[in-house]
Amino acid sequence: MKISVDNYSNEELQEEGVFEWPVRKLDEEKIDWYYEETELCYIAEGEAVIITEFEPVTVHAGDFITFPKGLECVWDVESEIKMHYSGE
């Protein structure tokens, strides 16, 4: 269960309604997280390293991330994260 990081144009994000999704902010330094369902996430601001059992992945503003159901990870937030998210 690895996370997937992609980049899409603003037009593609608008077509999918990403900017209408709820917003979550993370400002703590390290956060343990478990994904009970697949979650899609667009990073609007900030930077973090997401640590999984497979590898650490650096994400930052402009990244579109898919977190698979059942993933356990640690968010190591380097600068405050503002993200739009949607569960499937």
HTML snippet that shows the backbone in 3Dmol.js (N, CA, C, O; Angstrom):
<script src="https://3Dmol.org/build/3Dmol-min.js"></script>
<div id="view" style="width:600px;height:400px;position:relative"></div>
<script>
const pdb = `
ATOM      1  N   MET A   1       0.826  -1.183   0.000  1.00  0.00           N
ATOM      2  CA  MET A   1       0.000   0.000   0.000  1.00  0.00           C
ATOM      3  C   MET A   1       0.873   1.250   0.000  1.00  0.00           C
ATOM      4  O   MET A   1       1.207   1.781   1.059  1.00  0.00           O
ATOM      5  N   LYS A   2       1.230   1.700  -1.154  1.00  0.00           N
ATOM      6  CA  LYS A   2       2.021   2.920  -1.270  1.00  0.00           C
ATOM      7  C   LYS A   2       1.117   4.086  -1.644  1.00  0.00           C
ATOM      8  O   LYS A   2       0.083   3.913  -2.289  1.00  0.00           O
ATOM      9  N   ILE A   3       1.533   5.287  -1.220  1.00  0.00           N
ATOM     10  CA  ILE A   3       0.785   6.464  -1.637  1.00  0.00           C
ATOM     11  C   ILE A   3       1.205   6.832  -3.052  1.00  0.00           C
ATOM     12  O   ILE A   3       2.304   6.501  -3.495  1.00  0.00           O
ATOM     13  N   SER A   4       0.320   7.516  -3.745  1.00  0.00           N
ATOM     14  CA  SER A   4       0.575   7.948  -5.111  1.00  0.00           C
ATOM     15  C   SER A   4       0.542   9.471  -5.132  1.00  0.00           C
ATOM     16  O   SER A   4      -0.394  10.078  -4.610  1.00  0.00           O
ATOM     17  N   VAL A   5       1.566  10.098  -5.736  1.00  0.00           N
ATOM     18  CA  VAL A   5       1.632  11.553  -5.827  1.00  0.00           C
ATOM     19  C   VAL A   5       1.622  11.938  -7.298  1.00  0.00           C
ATOM     20  O   VAL A   5       2.433  11.452  -8.086  1.00  0.00           O
ATOM     21  N   ASP A   6       0.687  12.824  -7.661  1.00  0.00           N
ATOM     22  CA  ASP A   6       0.556  13.298  -9.037  1.00  0.00           C
ATOM     23  C   ASP A   6       0.456  14.813  -9.040  1.00  0.00           C
ATOM     24  O   ASP A   6       0.292  15.443  -7.995  1.00  0.00           O
ATOM     25  N   ASN A   7       0.555  15.383 -10.221  1.00  0.00           N
ATOM     26  CA  ASN A   7       0.361  16.821 -10.396  1.00  0.00           C
ATOM     27  C   ASN A   7      -0.611  17.033 -11.542  1.00  0.00           C
ATOM     28  O   ASN A   7      -0.455  16.460 -12.620  1.00  0.00           O
ATOM     29  N   TYR A   8      -1.619  17.866 -11.297  1.00  0.00           N
ATOM     30  CA  TYR A   8      -2.624  18.170 -12.307  1.00  0.00           C
ATOM     31  C   TYR A   8      -2.706  19.677 -12.489  1.00  0.00           C
ATOM     32  O   TYR A   8      -2.344  20.440 -11.594  1.00  0.00           O
ATOM     33  N   SER A   9      -3.183  20.098 -13.648  1.00  0.00           N
ATOM     34  CA  SER A   9      -3.355  21.526 -13.903  1.00  0.00           C
ATOM     35  C   SER A   9      -4.535  22.050 -13.085  1.00  0.00           C
ATOM     36  O   SER A   9      -5.392  21.282 -12.648  1.00  0.00           O
ATOM     37  N   ASN A  10      -4.566  23.372 -12.884  1.00  0.00           N
ATOM     38  CA  ASN A  10      -5.692  23.974 -12.173  1.00  0.00           C
ATOM     39  C   ASN A  10      -7.001  23.678 -12.884  1.00  0.00           C
ATOM     40  O   ASN A  10      -8.030  23.482 -12.237  1.00  0.00           O
ATOM     41  N   GLU A  11      -6.972  23.644 -14.216  1.00  0.00           N
ATOM     42  CA  GLU A  11      -8.187  23.334 -14.980  1.00  0.00           C
ATOM     43  C   GLU A  11      -8.696  21.940 -14.643  1.00  0.00           C
ATOM     44  O   GLU A  11      -9.892  21.751 -14.421  1.00  0.00           O
ATOM     45  N   GLU A  12      -7.790  20.957 -14.602  1.00  0.00           N
ATOM     46  CA  GLU A  12      -8.184  19.584 -14.272  1.00  0.00           C
ATOM     47  C   GLU A  12      -8.744  19.498 -12.850  1.00  0.00           C
ATOM     48  O   GLU A  12      -9.732  18.805 -12.606  1.00  0.00           O
ATOM     49  N   LEU A  13      -8.108  20.204 -11.919  1.00  0.00           N
ATOM     50  CA  LEU A  13      -8.570  20.194 -10.531  1.00  0.00           C
ATOM     51  C   LEU A  13      -9.952  20.831 -10.411  1.00  0.00           C
ATOM     52  O   LEU A  13     -10.808  20.337  -9.676  1.00  0.00           O
ATOM     53  N   GLN A  14     -10.166  21.933 -11.140  1.00  0.00           N
ATOM     54  CA  GLN A  14     -11.477  22.591 -11.118  1.00  0.00           C
ATOM     55  C   GLN A  14     -12.550  21.698 -11.719  1.00  0.00           C
ATOM     56  O   GLN A  14     -13.660  21.623 -11.193  1.00  0.00           O
ATOM     57  N   GLU A  15     -12.229  21.017 -12.819  1.00  0.00           N
ATOM     58  CA  GLU A  15     -13.192  20.120 -13.462  1.00  0.00           C
ATOM     59  C   GLU A  15     -13.634  19.006 -12.514  1.00  0.00           C
ATOM     60  O   GLU A  15     -14.789  18.580 -12.549  1.00  0.00           O
ATOM     61  N   GLU A  16     -12.720  18.539 -11.672  1.00  0.00           N
ATOM     62  CA  GLU A  16     -13.034  17.464 -10.723  1.00  0.00           C
ATOM     63  C   GLU A  16     -13.662  17.987  -9.424  1.00  0.00           C
ATOM     64  O   GLU A  16     -14.054  17.201  -8.561  1.00  0.00           O
ATOM     65  N   GLY A  17     -13.756  19.319  -9.289  1.00  0.00           N
ATOM     66  CA  GLY A  17     -14.365  19.906  -8.094  1.00  0.00           C
ATOM     67  C   GLY A  17     -13.491  19.882  -6.857  1.00  0.00           C
ATOM     68  O   GLY A  17     -13.992  20.008  -5.740  1.00  0.00           O
ATOM     69  N   VAL A  18     -12.195  19.723  -7.044  1.00  0.00           N
ATOM     70  CA  VAL A  18     -11.264  19.589  -5.909  1.00  0.00           C
ATOM     71  C   VAL A  18     -11.321  20.796  -4.973  1.00  0.00           C
ATOM     72  O   VAL A  18     -11.236  20.637  -3.755  1.00  0.00           O
ATOM     73  N   PHE A  19     -11.464  22.001  -5.530  1.00  0.00           N
ATOM     74  CA  PHE A  19     -11.441  23.202  -4.692  1.00  0.00           C
ATOM     75  C   PHE A  19     -12.725  23.371  -3.874  1.00  0.00           C
ATOM     76  O   PHE A  19     -12.813  24.261  -3.028  1.00  0.00           O
ATOM     77  N   GLU A  20     -13.713  22.518  -4.127  1.00  0.00           N
ATOM     78  CA  GLU A  20     -14.959  22.516  -3.356  1.00  0.00           C
ATOM     79  C   GLU A  20     -14.922  21.485  -2.226  1.00  0.00           C
ATOM     80  O   GLU A  20     -15.810  21.486  -1.374  1.00  0.00           O
ATOM     81  N   TRP A  21     -13.921  20.613  -2.198  1.00  0.00           N
ATOM     82  CA  TRP A  21     -13.789  19.606  -1.150  1.00  0.00           C
ATOM     83  C   TRP A  21     -13.524  20.288   0.192  1.00  0.00           C
ATOM     84  O   TRP A  21     -13.065  21.430   0.219  1.00  0.00           O
ATOM     85  N   PRO A  22     -13.803  19.610   1.299  1.00  0.00           N
ATOM     86  CA  PRO A  22     -13.491  20.171   2.624  1.00  0.00           C
ATOM     87  C   PRO A  22     -11.989  20.451   2.760  1.00  0.00           C
ATOM     88  O   PRO A  22     -11.158  19.870   2.061  1.00  0.00           O
ATOM     89  N   VAL A  23     -11.679  21.357   3.682  1.00  0.00           N
ATOM     90  CA  VAL A  23     -10.283  21.742   3.926  1.00  0.00           C
ATOM     91  C   VAL A  23      -9.843  21.200   5.285  1.00  0.00           C
ATOM     92  O   VAL A  23     -10.589  21.253   6.264  1.00  0.00           O
ATOM     93  N   ARG A  24      -8.634  20.687   5.323  1.00  0.00           N
ATOM     94  CA  ARG A  24      -8.010  20.229   6.574  1.00  0.00           C
ATOM     95  C   ARG A  24      -6.676  20.964   6.697  1.00  0.00           C
ATOM     96  O   ARG A  24      -5.941  21.105   5.720  1.00  0.00           O
ATOM     97  N   LYS A  25      -6.374  21.430   7.909  1.00  0.00           N
ATOM     98  CA  LYS A  25      -5.089  22.082   8.162  1.00  0.00           C
ATOM     99  C   LYS A  25      -4.311  21.265   9.179  1.00  0.00           C
ATOM    100  O   LYS A  25      -4.867  20.777  10.163  1.00  0.00           O
ATOM    101  N   LEU A  26      -3.027  21.124   8.928  1.00  0.00           N
ATOM    102  CA  LEU A  26      -2.131  20.420   9.848  1.00  0.00           C
ATOM    103  C   LEU A  26      -0.990  21.358  10.202  1.00  0.00           C
ATOM    104  O   LEU A  26      -0.251  21.806   9.324  1.00  0.00           O
ATOM    105  N   ASP A  27      -0.846  21.656  11.490  1.00  0.00           N
ATOM    106  CA  ASP A  27       0.251  22.532  11.891  1.00  0.00           C
ATOM    107  C   ASP A  27       1.116  21.930  12.985  1.00  0.00           C
ATOM    108  O   ASP A  27       2.083  22.549  13.429  1.00  0.00           O
ATOM    109  N   GLU A  28       0.770  20.721  13.422  1.00  0.00           N
ATOM    110  CA  GLU A  28       1.600  20.057  14.419  1.00  0.00           C
ATOM    111  C   GLU A  28       2.850  19.522  13.739  1.00  0.00           C
ATOM    112  O   GLU A  28       2.885  19.375  12.517  1.00  0.00           O
ATOM    113  N   GLU A  29       3.859  19.237  14.517  1.00  0.00           N
ATOM    114  CA  GLU A  29       5.104  18.758  13.923  1.00  0.00           C
ATOM    115  C   GLU A  29       4.996  17.335  13.407  1.00  0.00           C
ATOM    116  O   GLU A  29       5.366  17.073  12.263  1.00  0.00           O
ATOM    117  N   LYS A  30       4.498  16.405  14.220  1.00  0.00           N
ATOM    118  CA  LYS A  30       4.364  15.004  13.782  1.00  0.00           C
ATOM    119  C   LYS A  30       2.985  14.495  14.168  1.00  0.00           C
ATOM    120  O   LYS A  30       2.532  14.688  15.297  1.00  0.00           O
ATOM    121  N   ILE A  31       2.320  13.840  13.218  1.00  0.00           N
ATOM    122  CA  ILE A  31       0.962  13.360  13.434  1.00  0.00           C
ATOM    123  C   ILE A  31       0.863  11.922  12.936  1.00  0.00           C
ATOM    124  O   ILE A  31       1.168  11.642  11.777  1.00  0.00           O
ATOM    125  N   ASP A  32       0.437  11.013  13.807  1.00  0.00           N
ATOM    126  CA  ASP A  32       0.171   9.633  13.397  1.00  0.00           C
ATOM    127  C   ASP A  32      -1.187   9.603  12.714  1.00  0.00           C
ATOM    128  O   ASP A  32      -2.138  10.221  13.193  1.00  0.00           O
ATOM    129  N   TRP A  33      -1.287   8.880  11.585  1.00  0.00           N
ATOM    130  CA  TRP A  33      -2.537   8.853  10.833  1.00  0.00           C
ATOM    131  C   TRP A  33      -2.809   7.459  10.300  1.00  0.00           C
ATOM    132  O   TRP A  33      -1.895   6.743   9.889  1.00  0.00           O
ATOM    133  N   TYR A  34      -4.091   7.082  10.314  1.00  0.00           N
ATOM    134  CA  TYR A  34      -4.539   5.813   9.740  1.00  0.00           C
ATOM    135  C   TYR A  34      -5.692   6.117   8.792  1.00  0.00           C
ATOM    136  O   TYR A  34      -6.646   6.795   9.173  1.00  0.00           O
ATOM    137  N   TYR A  35      -5.613   5.622   7.566  1.00  0.00           N
ATOM    138  CA  TYR A  35      -6.653   5.851   6.564  1.00  0.00           C
ATOM    139  C   TYR A  35      -7.617   4.667   6.551  1.00  0.00           C
ATOM    140  O   TYR A  35      -7.279   3.580   6.082  1.00  0.00           O
ATOM    141  N   GLU A  36      -8.822   4.897   7.074  1.00  0.00           N
ATOM    142  CA  GLU A  36      -9.843   3.848   7.131  1.00  0.00           C
ATOM    143  C   GLU A  36     -10.455   3.581   5.765  1.00  0.00           C
ATOM    144  O   GLU A  36     -11.031   2.519   5.528  1.00  0.00           O
ATOM    145  N   GLU A  37     -10.327   4.553   4.869  1.00  0.00           N
ATOM    146  CA  GLU A  37     -10.809   4.412   3.500  1.00  0.00           C
ATOM    147  C   GLU A  37      -9.830   5.130   2.578  1.00  0.00           C
ATOM    148  O   GLU A  37      -9.015   5.934   3.031  1.00  0.00           O
ATOM    149  N   THR A  38      -9.915   4.840   1.299  1.00  0.00           N
ATOM    150  CA  THR A  38      -9.068   5.544   0.338  1.00  0.00           C
ATOM    151  C   THR A  38      -9.391   7.030   0.421  1.00  0.00           C
ATOM    152  O   THR A  38     -10.560   7.412   0.464  1.00  0.00           O
ATOM    153  N   GLU A  39      -8.362   7.863   0.443  1.00  0.00           N
ATOM    154  CA  GLU A  39      -8.569   9.308   0.516  1.00  0.00           C
ATOM    155  C   GLU A  39      -7.758   9.999  -0.568  1.00  0.00           C
ATOM    156  O   GLU A  39      -6.597   9.668  -0.809  1.00  0.00           O
ATOM    157  N   LEU A  40      -8.398  10.970  -1.217  1.00  0.00           N
ATOM    158  CA  LEU A  40      -7.737  11.818  -2.203  1.00  0.00           C
ATOM    159  C   LEU A  40      -7.477  13.153  -1.539  1.00  0.00           C
ATOM    160  O   LEU A  40      -8.288  13.626  -0.743  1.00  0.00           O
ATOM    161  N   CYS A  41      -6.345  13.762  -1.864  1.00  0.00           N
ATOM    162  CA  CYS A  41      -5.936  14.970  -1.162  1.00  0.00           C
ATOM    163  C   CYS A  41      -5.151  15.874  -2.104  1.00  0.00           C
ATOM    164  O   CYS A  41      -4.266  15.410  -2.823  1.00  0.00           O
ATOM    165  N   TYR A  42      -5.476  17.168  -2.100  1.00  0.00           N
ATOM    166  CA  TYR A  42      -4.719  18.153  -2.870  1.00  0.00           C
ATOM    167  C   TYR A  42      -4.066  19.108  -1.879  1.00  0.00           C
ATOM    168  O   TYR A  42      -4.754  19.733  -1.072  1.00  0.00           O
ATOM    169  N   ILE A  43      -2.747  19.221  -1.935  1.00  0.00           N
ATOM    170  CA  ILE A  43      -2.014  20.116  -1.037  1.00  0.00           C
ATOM    171  C   ILE A  43      -2.043  21.523  -1.631  1.00  0.00           C
ATOM    172  O   ILE A  43      -1.442  21.772  -2.676  1.00  0.00           O
ATOM    173  N   ALA A  44      -2.741  22.440  -0.963  1.00  0.00           N
ATOM    174  CA  ALA A  44      -2.839  23.824  -1.430  1.00  0.00           C
ATOM    175  C   ALA A  44      -1.678  24.668  -0.907  1.00  0.00           C
ATOM    176  O   ALA A  44      -1.199  25.572  -1.591  1.00  0.00           O
ATOM    177  N   GLU A  45      -1.230  24.362   0.317  1.00  0.00           N
ATOM    178  CA  GLU A  45      -0.136  25.119   0.934  1.00  0.00           C
ATOM    179  C   GLU A  45       0.680  24.186   1.817  1.00  0.00           C
ATOM    180  O   GLU A  45       0.167  23.202   2.349  1.00  0.00           O
ATOM    181  N   GLY A  46       1.956  24.515   1.961  1.00  0.00           N
ATOM    182  CA  GLY A  46       2.795  23.827   2.929  1.00  0.00           C
ATOM    183  C   GLY A  46       3.635  22.694   2.373  1.00  0.00           C
ATOM    184  O   GLY A  46       3.653  22.426   1.171  1.00  0.00           O
ATOM    185  N   GLU A  47       4.337  22.034   3.299  1.00  0.00           N
ATOM    186  CA  GLU A  47       5.218  20.921   2.943  1.00  0.00           C
ATOM    187  C   GLU A  47       5.301  19.952   4.120  1.00  0.00           C
ATOM    188  O   GLU A  47       5.297  20.359   5.282  1.00  0.00           O
ATOM    189  N   ALA A  48       5.378  18.663   3.795  1.00  0.00           N
ATOM    190  CA  ALA A  48       5.497  17.628   4.825  1.00  0.00           C
ATOM    191  C   ALA A  48       6.203  16.412   4.246  1.00  0.00           C
ATOM    192  O   ALA A  48       6.251  16.216   3.031  1.00  0.00           O
ATOM    193  N   VAL A  49       6.746  15.606   5.139  1.00  0.00           N
ATOM    194  CA  VAL A  49       7.269  14.297   4.767  1.00  0.00           C
ATOM    195  C   VAL A  49       6.299  13.279   5.355  1.00  0.00           C
ATOM    196  O   VAL A  49       6.029  13.285   6.556  1.00  0.00           O
ATOM    197  N   ILE A  50       5.779  12.405   4.497  1.00  0.00           N
ATOM    198  CA  ILE A  50       4.863  11.365   4.947  1.00  0.00           C
ATOM    199  C   ILE A  50       5.667  10.076   5.043  1.00  0.00           C
ATOM    200  O   ILE A  50       6.206   9.584   4.052  1.00  0.00           O
ATOM    201  N   ILE A  51       5.736   9.544   6.248  1.00  0.00           N
ATOM    202  CA  ILE A  51       6.566   8.368   6.508  1.00  0.00           C
ATOM    203  C   ILE A  51       5.663   7.137   6.583  1.00  0.00           C
ATOM    204  O   ILE A  51       4.767   7.056   7.424  1.00  0.00           O
ATOM    205  N   THR A  52       5.919   6.177   5.682  1.00  0.00           N
ATOM    206  CA  THR A  52       5.161   4.925   5.663  1.00  0.00           C
ATOM    207  C   THR A  52       6.135   3.773   5.882  1.00  0.00           C
ATOM    208  O   THR A  52       7.341   3.985   6.013  1.00  0.00           O
ATOM    209  N   GLU A  53       5.609   2.559   5.921  1.00  0.00           N
ATOM    210  CA  GLU A  53       6.482   1.396   6.077  1.00  0.00           C
ATOM    211  C   GLU A  53       7.341   1.176   4.841  1.00  0.00           C
ATOM    212  O   GLU A  53       8.330   0.446   4.904  1.00  0.00           O
ATOM    213  N   PHE A  54       6.984   1.793   3.715  1.00  0.00           N
ATOM    214  CA  PHE A  54       7.709   1.587   2.463  1.00  0.00           C
ATOM    215  C   PHE A  54       8.833   2.594   2.263  1.00  0.00           C
ATOM    216  O   PHE A  54       9.970   2.219   1.975  1.00  0.00           O
ATOM    217  N   GLU A  55       8.504   3.890   2.420  1.00  0.00           N
ATOM    218  CA  GLU A  55       9.488   4.940   2.167  1.00  0.00           C
ATOM    219  C   GLU A  55       8.918   6.279   2.610  1.00  0.00           C
ATOM    220  O   GLU A  55       7.700   6.442   2.665  1.00  0.00           O
ATOM    221  N   PRO A  56       9.786   7.242   2.928  1.00  0.00           N
ATOM    222  CA  PRO A  56       9.288   8.588   3.199  1.00  0.00           C
ATOM    223  C   PRO A  56       9.019   9.299   1.864  1.00  0.00           C
ATOM    224  O   PRO A  56       9.772   9.150   0.901  1.00  0.00           O
ATOM    225  N   VAL A  57       7.931  10.071   1.833  1.00  0.00           N
ATOM    226  CA  VAL A  57       7.557  10.791   0.616  1.00  0.00           C
ATOM    227  C   VAL A  57       7.364  12.258   0.981  1.00  0.00           C
ATOM    228  O   VAL A  57       6.574  12.580   1.868  1.00  0.00           O
ATOM    229  N   THR A  58       8.084  13.147   0.299  1.00  0.00           N
ATOM    230  CA  THR A  58       7.929  14.579   0.527  1.00  0.00           C
ATOM    231  C   THR A  58       6.812  15.104  -0.363  1.00  0.00           C
ATOM    232  O   THR A  58       6.800  14.861  -1.570  1.00  0.00           O
ATOM    233  N   VAL A  59       5.870  15.830   0.247  1.00  0.00           N
ATOM    234  CA  VAL A  59       4.762  16.427  -0.497  1.00  0.00           C
ATOM    235  C   VAL A  59       4.750  17.924  -0.227  1.00  0.00           C
ATOM    236  O   VAL A  59       5.151  18.381   0.843  1.00  0.00           O
ATOM    237  N   HIS A  60       4.283  18.677  -1.214  1.00  0.00           N
ATOM    238  CA  HIS A  60       4.232  20.130  -1.063  1.00  0.00           C
ATOM    239  C   HIS A  60       3.116  20.695  -1.926  1.00  0.00           C
ATOM    240  O   HIS A  60       2.459  19.971  -2.674  1.00  0.00           O
ATOM    241  N   ALA A  61       2.916  22.003  -1.808  1.00  0.00           N
ATOM    242  CA  ALA A  61       1.837  22.673  -2.534  1.00  0.00           C
ATOM    243  C   ALA A  61       1.850  22.262  -4.003  1.00  0.00           C
ATOM    244  O   ALA A  61       2.890  22.264  -4.661  1.00  0.00           O
ATOM    245  N   GLY A  62       0.657  21.907  -4.498  1.00  0.00           N
ATOM    246  CA  GLY A  62       0.510  21.496  -5.889  1.00  0.00           C
ATOM    247  C   GLY A  62       0.423  19.996  -6.084  1.00  0.00           C
ATOM    248  O   GLY A  62       0.073  19.537  -7.171  1.00  0.00           O
ATOM    249  N   ASP A  63       0.734  19.219  -5.052  1.00  0.00           N
ATOM    250  CA  ASP A  63       0.686  17.757  -5.168  1.00  0.00           C
ATOM    251  C   ASP A  63      -0.730  17.232  -4.935  1.00  0.00           C
ATOM    252  O   ASP A  63      -1.453  17.722  -4.068  1.00  0.00           O
ATOM    253  N   PHE A  64      -1.111  16.232  -5.722  1.00  0.00           N
ATOM    254  CA  PHE A  64      -2.379  15.521  -5.573  1.00  0.00           C
ATOM    255  C   PHE A  64      -2.027  14.110  -5.130  1.00  0.00           C
ATOM    256  O   PHE A  64      -1.310  13.397  -5.832  1.00  0.00           O
ATOM    257  N   ILE A  65      -2.524  13.704  -3.975  1.00  0.00           N
ATOM    258  CA  ILE A  65      -2.089  12.457  -3.354  1.00  0.00           C
ATOM    259  C   ILE A  65      -3.266  11.497  -3.188  1.00  0.00           C
ATOM    260  O   ILE A  65      -4.371  11.902  -2.827  1.00  0.00           O
ATOM    261  N   THR A  66      -3.008  10.228  -3.456  1.00  0.00           N
ATOM    262  CA  THR A  66      -3.977   9.176  -3.172  1.00  0.00           C
ATOM    263  C   THR A  66      -3.416   8.315  -2.045  1.00  0.00           C
ATOM    264  O   THR A  66      -2.350   7.714  -2.175  1.00  0.00           O
ATOM    265  N   PHE A  67      -4.159   8.267  -0.931  1.00  0.00           N
ATOM    266  CA  PHE A  67      -3.788   7.437   0.210  1.00  0.00           C
ATOM    267  C   PHE A  67      -4.659   6.185   0.172  1.00  0.00           C
ATOM    268  O   PHE A  67      -5.883   6.299   0.227  1.00  0.00           O
ATOM    269  N   PRO A  68      -4.067   5.000   0.081  1.00  0.00           N
ATOM    270  CA  PRO A  68      -4.877   3.779   0.017  1.00  0.00           C
ATOM    271  C   PRO A  68      -5.512   3.422   1.363  1.00  0.00           C
ATOM    272  O   PRO A  68      -4.977   3.736   2.427  1.00  0.00           O
ATOM    273  N   LYS A  69      -6.649   2.768   1.286  1.00  0.00           N
ATOM    274  CA  LYS A  69      -7.346   2.276   2.472  1.00  0.00           C
ATOM    275  C   LYS A  69      -6.404   1.377   3.279  1.00  0.00           C
ATOM    276  O   LYS A  69      -5.721   0.516   2.725  1.00  0.00           O
ATOM    277  N   GLY A  70      -6.384   1.595   4.601  1.00  0.00           N
ATOM    278  CA  GLY A  70      -5.574   0.771   5.487  1.00  0.00           C
ATOM    279  C   GLY A  70      -4.159   1.272   5.714  1.00  0.00           C
ATOM    280  O   GLY A  70      -3.407   0.663   6.475  1.00  0.00           O
ATOM    281  N   LEU A  71      -3.779   2.371   5.070  1.00  0.00           N
ATOM    282  CA  LEU A  71      -2.420   2.899   5.219  1.00  0.00           C
ATOM    283  C   LEU A  71      -2.225   3.520   6.599  1.00  0.00           C
ATOM    284  O   LEU A  71      -3.059   4.295   7.068  1.00  0.00           O
ATOM    285  N   GLU A  72      -1.120   3.172   7.236  1.00  0.00           N
ATOM    286  CA  GLU A  72      -0.685   3.819   8.470  1.00  0.00           C
ATOM    287  C   GLU A  72       0.540   4.640   8.128  1.00  0.00           C
ATOM    288  O   GLU A  72       1.427   4.175   7.413  1.00  0.00           O
ATOM    289  N   CYS A  73       0.591   5.875   8.643  1.00  0.00           N
ATOM    290  CA  CYS A  73       1.733   6.733   8.329  1.00  0.00           C
ATOM    291  C   CYS A  73       1.912   7.783   9.415  1.00  0.00           C
ATOM    292  O   CYS A  73       1.096   7.919  10.326  1.00  0.00           O
ATOM    293  N   VAL A  74       2.999   8.514   9.287  1.00  0.00           N
ATOM    294  CA  VAL A  74       3.272   9.662  10.146  1.00  0.00           C
ATOM    295  C   VAL A  74       3.472  10.863   9.237  1.00  0.00           C
ATOM    296  O   VAL A  74       4.290  10.831   8.319  1.00  0.00           O
ATOM    297  N   TRP A  75       2.713  11.927   9.503  1.00  0.00           N
ATOM    298  CA  TRP A  75       2.921  13.196   8.811  1.00  0.00           C
ATOM    299  C   TRP A  75       3.946  13.980   9.623  1.00  0.00           C
ATOM    300  O   TRP A  75       3.694  14.296  10.786  1.00  0.00           O
ATOM    301  N   ASP A  76       5.088  14.296   9.036  1.00  0.00           N
ATOM    302  CA  ASP A  76       6.094  15.154   9.655  1.00  0.00           C
ATOM    303  C   ASP A  76       5.982  16.499   8.944  1.00  0.00           C
ATOM    304  O   ASP A  76       6.577  16.705   7.887  1.00  0.00           O
ATOM    305  N   VAL A  77       5.210  17.412   9.538  1.00  0.00           N
ATOM    306  CA  VAL A  77       4.871  18.679   8.890  1.00  0.00           C
ATOM    307  C   VAL A  77       6.029  19.661   9.040  1.00  0.00           C
ATOM    308  O   VAL A  77       6.442  19.992  10.152  1.00  0.00           O
ATOM    309  N   GLU A  78       6.542  20.120   7.902  1.00  0.00           N
ATOM    310  CA  GLU A  78       7.668  21.055   7.911  1.00  0.00           C
ATOM    311  C   GLU A  78       7.193  22.500   7.848  1.00  0.00           C
ATOM    312  O   GLU A  78       7.803  23.375   8.463  1.00  0.00           O
ATOM    313  N   SER A  79       6.105  22.767   7.109  1.00  0.00           N
ATOM    314  CA  SER A  79       5.439  24.069   7.127  1.00  0.00           C
ATOM    315  C   SER A  79       3.948  23.797   7.014  1.00  0.00           C
ATOM    316  O   SER A  79       3.528  22.868   6.325  1.00  0.00           O
ATOM    317  N   GLU A  80       3.147  24.615   7.697  1.00  0.00           N
ATOM    318  CA  GLU A  80       1.713  24.339   7.838  1.00  0.00           C
ATOM    319  C   GLU A  80       1.072  23.872   6.533  1.00  0.00           C
ATOM    320  O   GLU A  80       1.241  24.481   5.476  1.00  0.00           O
ATOM    321  N   ILE A  81       0.338  22.783   6.643  1.00  0.00           N
ATOM    322  CA  ILE A  81      -0.344  22.183   5.496  1.00  0.00           C
ATOM    323  C   ILE A  81      -1.791  22.656   5.458  1.00  0.00           C
ATOM    324  O   ILE A  81      -2.488  22.656   6.473  1.00  0.00           O
ATOM    325  N   LYS A  82      -2.226  23.057   4.271  1.00  0.00           N
ATOM    326  CA  LYS A  82      -3.645  23.303   4.004  1.00  0.00           C
ATOM    327  C   LYS A  82      -3.977  22.410   2.821  1.00  0.00           C
ATOM    328  O   LYS A  82      -3.364  22.524   1.759  1.00  0.00           O
ATOM    329  N   MET A  83      -4.961  21.510   3.005  1.00  0.00           N
ATOM    330  CA  MET A  83      -5.282  20.569   1.935  1.00  0.00           C
ATOM    331  C   MET A  83      -6.784  20.439   1.746  1.00  0.00           C
ATOM    332  O   MET A  83      -7.565  20.609   2.682  1.00  0.00           O
ATOM    333  N   HIS A  84      -7.166  20.136   0.523  1.00  0.00           N
ATOM    334  CA  HIS A  84      -8.536  19.750   0.201  1.00  0.00           C
ATOM    335  C   HIS A  84      -8.532  18.228   0.162  1.00  0.00           C
ATOM    336  O   HIS A  84      -7.601  17.626  -0.374  1.00  0.00           O
ATOM    337  N   TYR A  85      -9.569  17.594   0.728  1.00  0.00           N
ATOM    338  CA  TYR A  85      -9.570  16.133   0.785  1.00  0.00           C
ATOM    339  C   TYR A  85     -10.957  15.560   0.504  1.00  0.00           C
ATOM    340  O   TYR A  85     -11.979  16.221   0.692  1.00  0.00           O
ATOM    341  N   SER A  86     -10.955  14.317   0.050  1.00  0.00           N
ATOM    342  CA  SER A  86     -12.200  13.613  -0.231  1.00  0.00           C
ATOM    343  C   SER A  86     -11.993  12.123  -0.035  1.00  0.00           C
ATOM    344  O   SER A  86     -11.063  11.546  -0.597  1.00  0.00           O
ATOM    345  N   GLY A  87     -12.848  11.496   0.755  1.00  0.00           N
ATOM    346  CA  GLY A  87     -12.805  10.046   0.920  1.00  0.00           C
ATOM    347  C   GLY A  87     -13.621   9.380  -0.172  1.00  0.00           C
ATOM    348  O   GLY A  87     -14.529   9.988  -0.740  1.00  0.00           O
ATOM    349  N   GLU A  88     -13.293   8.125  -0.465  1.00  0.00           N
ATOM    350  CA  GLU A  88     -14.051   7.401  -1.494  1.00  0.00           C
ATOM    351  C   GLU A  88     -14.965   6.386  -0.854  1.00  0.00           C
ATOM    352  O   GLU A  88     -15.686   5.676  -1.554  1.00  0.00           O
TER     353      GLU A  88
END
`;
const viewer = $3Dmol.createViewer("view");
viewer.addModel(pdb, "pdb");
viewer.setStyle({}, {cartoon: {color: "spectrum"}});
viewer.zoomTo();
viewer.render();
</script>
